[in-house]
Amino acid sequence: MSPRPVLAQRVSRFGTTVFSEFSALALKHQAVNLGQGFPDFDGPDAVKDAAWKAIQGGVNQYAPGVGAKDLRNAIAEHAQRFYGHAVDPDTMVTVTSGATEAILDVILGLVDPGDEVVAFEPFYDSYDANIAFVGATPRFVPLRPPDAEHTTWWFDRDEVRAAFGPKTRLLILNSPHNPTGKVFTREELEFLGNLCAEHDVKVLADEVYEHIVFAPAKHIRAATVPVLADRTVTVSSAGKSFSLTGWKVGWIIAPPPLRDAVQRAHQFVTFATASPFQAAMAVALRLPDSYFQELTALYTSKRERLLTGLREAGLQAFSPEGSYFILADIAGYGFADDVAFCRHLVTEVGVAGIPPSVFYGPEHRHLGQRFARFAFCKTEGVLDEAVRRLREKLPALKR
């Protein structure tokens, strides 16, 4: 009798993530790592001090499963302050251990085996995995790069309509979008909302990059669009807005029936999130407007620094409207695909990027093979060294 497989079928197709592979390569070859999307600088001192004071003050036991009251209040205040989004902190908010947990909770709470979930490609890799974990089927629609008719990344509306059907249960909408940097317009949100209303589909609005948006683009909270208000679960987190990715504090905002569905899953996933970090995040969300303005200015400068450097090195780099990623077209370099290009880049040029084809389903994976993703959430010295290496060695690779 042959031994049973060790891996359950639900995880058998998921190996080591591309981030782990390329971070290990970057370390081995002493490359400048513009692959993984986490800052190499710290968050606000006032927020870190608040965490320390909470620890010293005895805030070290379980918080309520839905989240600490003060943080839920701060989340509601933040939603009203920035978006005019009226939120009841007691019935519409659940605090999670990062946005990634929140995404899993939403899918567990709203999607059944056999259902279909619509999402745009390229996608955050957790979407695909979590859809698979619940036994649902993804229906992916590709975002397409700017062209003669479109100044930003765009989608074919007929392709979106075709993705919706009687089994569609959820639309995942990531804006600002990782990794293209697309910020969905109000008109696009209304189009998607009308489709969701027609098919009785709920929406997971992943808005973790909400405070990293570059003028003239403007982030529109999906839940404030009337046709989406009653069907949207908003996901956000501390990591991107406050450069505190290691704290893993996230949250969802949703109408009470949807929040209840998410909470039912959350209580058996992590139950509660680190108490002292929740206390600190309440401080973070109440920081003055000047903090958020300075964050935008900081990332605007970093975006221009890397964007200019990539273009001077010979790459066709697309300027993102939001997030802290840049996609660059690598089609002119003669490599078999984006994975081969990025491996050569890290081993021979000394700069690590991420091959974005892994963020596509099998049908459209070829669309991602002409790009490489670079993160600019790094200090100026790191960005400058990456650009220096690219300028020095990349032009010789062009064919």
WOCORBEL-V742239 format. One record per backbone hydrogen bond with DSSP energy under -1.0 kcal/mol. CO is the residue of the C=O (numbers start at 1). NH is the residue of the N-H. If there is no record, write none. Layout:
BEGIN
co: (CO	CO)
nh: (NH	NH)
END
This chain:
BEGIN
co: (8	11	17	18	19	20	21	22	23	24	25	26	32	32	34	36	44	45	46	47	48	49	50	51	52	53	54	55	58	64	66	68	69	70	71	72	73	74	75	76	77	78	79	79	80	88	92	94	96	96	98	99	100	101	102	103	104	105	106	107	112	115	116	116	117	118	119	121	124	125	126	127	128	129	130	131	132	135	137	139	141	144	150	154	156	157	158	159	165	167	169	170	171	173	177	181	182	185	186	187	188	189	190	191	192	193	194	195	196	202	203	204	205	206	207	209	212	214	221	222	225	225	228	231	233	234	235	236	238	244	249	250	251	252	253	255	256	257	258	259	260	261	262	263	265	266	266	266	270	274	275	276	277	278	279	280	281	284	288	289	290	291	292	293	294	295	296	297	298	299	300	301	302	303	304	305	306	307	308	309	310	311	315	316	321	324	326	327	328	330	332	337	338	339	340	341	342	343	344	345	345	350	352	354	355	356	357	359	364	365	368	370	372	373	374	376	379	380	381	382	383	384	385	386	387	388	389	390	394	395)
nh: (11	14	21	22	23	24	25	26	27	28	29	31	34	352	375	38	48	49	50	51	52	53	54	55	56	57	59	58	60	67	95	72	73	74	75	76	77	78	79	80	81	82	83	85	84	92	254	252	98	250	102	103	104	105	106	107	108	109	110	111	115	137	169	170	139	172	141	143	127	129	130	131	132	133	134	136	135	114	117	119	121	154	147	144	160	161	162	163	168	116	202	118	204	206	181	321	177	189	190	191	192	193	194	195	196	197	198	199	201	171	233	173	235	175	210	212	323	217	224	225	228	229	231	203	205	253	207	251	242	247	238	96	236	94	234	259	260	261	262	263	264	265	266	267	268	269	270	271	272	278	279	280	281	282	283	284	285	287	291	293	294	295	296	297	298	299	300	301	302	303	304	305	306	307	308	309	310	311	312	313	315	314	317	329	214	376	374	318	372	333	399	341	342	343	344	345	346	347	348	350	351	32	34	373	358	359	360	123	367	368	371	330	328	354	326	378	383	384	385	386	387	388	389	390	391	392	393	394	397	398)
END
